[in-house]
Amino acid sequence: MFFDTHVHLNDLQYSEDLQEVIDRAKAAGISRMVVVGFDRPTITKAMELIEKYDFLYASIGWHPVDAIDMTEEDLLWIEELSQHPKVVAIGEMGLDYHWDKSPKEIQKAVFKKQIQLAKKVKLPIVIHNREATADIVEILKEEDAGEVGGIMHCFSGSPEIAKECIDMNFYISLGGPVTFKNAKRPKEVAAEIPLEKLLIETDCPYLAPHPYRGKRNEPSYVTLVAEQIAEIKGLTVEEVASKTTDNAKKLFGIN
């Protein structure tokens, strides 16, 4: 059984066929998924989905691209919702220097506030990092984020950075890019990082794995991520599925 640790089933791309997508995931052996909400509409939808489906959980936070829009009321709202027993993490949060909607200093401030909130409510964090690795690592250290730990979501950095994050109590999550023929770094990370510290995800509807690259992603495709990791590590798919599921359950406190 597989655990997809990062899905956006709350995305509008699934508004027409969500049940079919979920049915395909269940048929493929996906036993649990974490739906990630990152602003008011997506958090609201994530909360609706975890009430409807027993195998769905939620992570709620504020995306760095939209950091400029977050208010104190939003932060208090996230704190209130975090008391729900099926909210298992805070995020995705972090830094995104690819888009310039939110100034870097505002992104950093919002990131720090969310780490502080996660420590207050004692939940792990889900890190979004785009072109901001040095600043992410610095803030995680400054804020002692290792106290709650979490996930380096859709990790694209080097094995050295991965090991530094593991030392701070973070798991490394690999998604569709590990299956791309030209993706050298995710393959190196898959090879070098122990299975005990790896998670798998789709980040659907984004980043579909090969051979679906460029199409809408969905949770059933997380099996392709597991297959690639198994091939790189010389393990069976069952071993990768079992261990990454155990890792996710341990991190999220799911029995």
C-alpha positions in Angstrom: 0.0 0.0 0.0 1.3 3.4 -1.0 1.0 6.8 0.9 1.0 9.9 -1.3 2.2 12.6 1.1 1.3 15.6 -1.1 -1.8 15.9 -3.2 -3.9 18.9 -4.4 -7.2 17.1 -4.8 -8.7 20.4 -3.8 -7.5 21.9 -7.1 -10.1 23.0 -9.7 -8.5 20.6 -12.2 -10.4 17.8 -10.4 -13.8 19.6 -10.2 -15.3 17.4 -12.9 -14.0 13.9 -12.0 -12.7 13.9 -8.4 -14.4 10.6 -7.5 -13.0 8.8 -10.6 -9.5 10.1 -9.7 -9.9 8.8 -6.1 -11.2 5.5 -7.3 -8.2 5.0 -9.6 -5.9 5.8 -6.6 -7.6 3.2 -4.4 -7.4 0.6 -7.2 -3.7 1.3 -7.6 -3.1 0.6 -3.9 -2.9 4.2 -2.5 -4.1 3.7 1.0 -3.6 7.3 2.3 -3.1 10.8 1.0 -2.4 14.2 2.5 -4.4 17.0 0.8 -2.4 20.3 1.0 -4.2 23.6 1.4 -2.2 26.8 0.9 -4.7 29.7 0.9 -8.3 30.3 2.0 -10.1 28.5 -0.9 -7.7 25.4 -0.9 -7.7 25.1 2.8 -11.5 25.2 3.0 -11.7 22.5 0.3 -9.1 20.4 2.0 -11.1 20.4 5.2 -14.2 19.4 3.3 -12.4 16.5 1.7 -11.0 15.1 5.0 -14.5 15.1 6.5 -15.8 13.1 3.5 -13.1 10.5 3.0 -11.6 8.5 5.9 -8.3 7.9 4.1 -7.6 11.6 3.4 -5.7 13.9 5.8 -4.8 17.6 5.5 -1.8 19.8 5.7 -2.7 23.5 5.9 -0.6 26.6 5.6 0.2 29.6 3.4 2.1 29.4 0.1 5.1 31.7 -0.2 4.0 33.1 -3.6 1.0 34.5 -1.8 2.7 35.5 1.4 1.9 39.2 0.7 -1.9 38.3 1.0 -1.7 36.5 4.4 -3.2 38.4 7.4 -3.0 37.8 11.1 -6.6 36.5 10.8 -5.5 33.9 8.3 -2.8 32.7 10.7 -5.3 32.4 13.6 -7.7 30.6 11.3 -5.0 28.0 10.4 -4.2 27.6 14.1 -7.9 26.9 14.9 -8.3 24.4 12.1 -5.0 22.7 13.1 -6.9 21.3 16.1 -8.9 19.0 13.8 -7.6 15.4 14.4 -7.1 14.8 10.7 -4.9 17.9 10.2 -1.5 16.3 10.3 0.9 19.1 9.3 1.3 22.8 8.8 2.2 24.0 5.2 3.0 24.1 2.5 5.2 27.0 3.6 8.6 28.2 2.6 10.2 30.5 0.0 9.7 30.8 -3.7 12.1 33.1 -5.5 11.0 32.1 -9.0 7.8 34.3 -8.9 8.0 37.9 -7.8 4.5 38.5 -6.4 5.6 38.5 -2.8 8.8 40.4 -1.8 11.5 38.1 -0.2 11.4 39.8 3.2 7.6 39.3 3.4 8.0 35.6 2.4 10.6 35.1 5.1 8.4 36.8 7.8 5.4 34.6 6.8 7.6 31.5 6.7 8.9 32.2 10.2 5.4 32.9 11.6 4.2 29.5 10.3 7.2 27.6 11.8 6.4 29.3 15.1 2.8 28.3 14.8 3.7 24.7 14.0 5.9 24.5 17.1 3.0 25.9 19.2 0.5 23.3 17.9 3.2 20.6 17.8 2.7 19.6 14.1 5.4 18.9 11.5 5.9 21.3 8.6 5.8 20.9 4.8 8.5 22.9 3.0 8.1 24.5 -0.4 11.4 25.6 -1.9 12.0 27.1 -5.2 15.3 28.7 -6.0 15.8 29.6 -2.3 17.7 26.7 -0.7 20.3 28.7 1.3 17.7 31.0 2.8 15.4 28.0 3.6 18.1 26.1 5.4 19.2 29.2 7.3 15.6 30.0 8.5 15.0 26.3 9.5 18.1 26.5 11.7 17.3 30.0 13.1 13.8 29.0 14.1 14.8 25.5 15.4 12.3 23.9 13.1 13.9 20.5 13.9 11.8 20.6 17.1 8.8 19.5 15.0 10.6 18.3 11.8 8.7 17.7 8.6 9.1 17.2 4.9 11.2 18.8 2.2 8.5 18.5 -0.4 9.3 17.6 -4.0 13.0 17.8 -3.1 15.2 19.0 -6.0 18.5 19.8 -4.2 21.7 17.9 -3.9 22.4 14.8 -1.8 24.5 17.1 0.5 21.6 19.5 1.1 19.3 16.5 1.7 21.6 15.1 4.4 21.8 18.6 6.0 17.9 18.6 6.1 17.8 15.1 7.5 20.1 16.2 10.3 17.5 18.8 11.1 14.8 16.1 11.5 13.3 16.4 8.0 12.3 13.7 5.6 13.1 14.0 1.9 10.1 13.6 -0.4 10.5 12.6 -4.0 7.9 13.1 -6.7 7.5 12.8 -10.5 10.9 14.5 -11.4 12.8 11.4 -10.1 11.3 9.6 -13.1 12.4 12.2 -15.7 15.3 10.9 -17.9 17.3 14.2 -17.5 16.7 14.6 -13.8 20.2 13.8 -12.4 19.8 15.3 -8.9 16.6 13.5 -7.7 18.1 10.2 -8.9 21.3 10.9 -6.9 19.2 11.7 -3.9 17.2 8.5 -4.3 20.4 6.5 -4.5 22.2 8.2 -1.6 19.5 8.9 1.0 18.5 5.9 3.2 15.0 4.6 2.6 14.2 5.4 6.3 14.3 9.1 5.4 12.4 9.1 2.1 8.8 9.8 1.3 6.9 9.6 -2.0 4.4 12.1 -3.4 2.8 13.2 -6.6 2.1 17.0 -6.0 -0.8 16.3 -8.3 -2.1 17.9 -10.5 1.4 19.1 -11.1 4.7 17.4 -12.1 3.3 14.2 -13.5 5.9 11.4 -13.8 7.1 9.8 -17.0 5.4 8.7 -19.2 2.6 11.2 -18.3 5.0 14.2 -18.1 3.2 17.4 -19.2 -0.3 15.9 -18.5 -2.5 16.3 -15.4 -1.0 14.3 -12.6 -3.0 12.2 -10.2 -2.4 10.1 -7.0 -2.4 6.7 -8.8 0.8 7.7 -10.5 2.7 7.7 -7.2 3.3 4.0 -7.9 5.7 5.2 -10.8 7.7 7.2 -8.3 8.0 4.2 -6.0 9.0 2.0 -9.0 11.8 4.4 -10.0 13.2 4.6 -6.4 13.0 0.8 -6.1 15.0 0.4 -9.4 17.6 2.9 -8.3 18.0 1.3 -4.9 17.8 -2.3 -6.1 14.8 -3.0 -3.9 11.3 -4.3 -4.6 8.4 -1.8 -5.1 6.7 -3.5 -2.1 9.7 -2.6 0.1 9.7 1.0 -1.0 5.9 1.3 -0.6 6.0 -0.3 2.9 8.8 1.7 4.3 7.7 5.1 2.9 4.2 4.4 4.2 5.7 3.6 7.7 7.8 6.8 7.5 4.7 8.9 6.6 2.6 7.4 9.4 5.4 8.0 11.9 5.8 11.6 10.9 2.1 12.4 10.8 1.3 10.5 13.9 -1.1 8.2 12.1 -1.7 4.8 13.7 
